């Protein structure tokens, strides 16, 4: 694990030496904390963006604030420019009830696009062992905007994540104790009954990703 941490530190130093600009994003779940903790130590200047969809659990928002204070992070919020009143279908329900892909586009993918135009590097915490889609990613990927995505935790296993959390006595998201293993927006998150750690997201639908880590496309 020490070599992996050293590799992350070296990668950030390479970005600095090359004059590359970078930012990170996080959902502030418990398994997000090793990356945030490492960034706080090796690259504390990194802005950490949180996508405020307006549908998060209150516990996530309070946990975000706690982690930011404890780790000394520079946390910034971004949100959709489309008012919630315009995020409803023909019968007046929010899009997450009928078209969750479009809801994710409006509230997650689209708000991220200006950052991808502005910065050279997007740092995020996806891991190869989380699902089949993520297992096909590389540690550095090109973005449609001409920059790169950097995945410092890609090769980390679930066991290594929890080992790091235990060794550094990092805090836990309050909903962990209630059985949640992957926590996103409240309407689209349930406690998983089986399978991988993201099985509690978009239950009953052929959907495992919000779109941030597949293709950033416009509709």
Steps between C-alpha positions, in 0.01 A plus 500: 500500500791735574617468140154588373491812717847596380382451142210740558733758651737465204215541253388826660861622496517416130186705438655794687828472312311498171290800602180299476190625680293245691195455716337207677139402548349290775168360614628498861420141579714309748689322224580842348704603801836333430535702178392820673731434794795438268424811294482702821855390576673497161303762304299714746466775240265280297144637480250226588167539322180355640206471262203637690211333324240615749405139568777390738438348840537764775755267659720529190503879517594506867765232442646703212538800727656294778753335268593830341572654837692201638711448185552869426349470152397777264145384423291676238144422394370488145139452397271482203410823324157354424253594777328210672163630380618420146622153595158337487335277242165548328302387806694719741734245657875548529696335220658248737161323510480448123836580340784468753763529225373846409478596867866401544590691186338820627625475857838330469646474151405842365621697807838327469560602140620860569762361739624262233538795265682705763742245651752264343452211743193360674591286802236255620486192718359223280634149564526211256339257743178700534331373183567374149491845341764637733722194465563601138635846589866603501664714766517784248219548247437772244191717535294625204610852594866419432615453859550190708332311781736368767384202708746473791300229677431284195722209608401515866289210621205532734715334767776759456248784522366374833850423626601861434185627671575289807870585517432873483185488714297683238135588570209299362200626307203482742297282261763224498368376832153470346618258231564730204811413299472751214335832573383740233186707468234401751221409250730262310680329790385198700675248720648227277387145565780329308763544230763770463514811712307711247198269480299737717501767231210534251343177623295317237645695209771415248719774638815488715664832411390862510694575181801678647722198449365372170480768231443871557257571222236762435136422442 
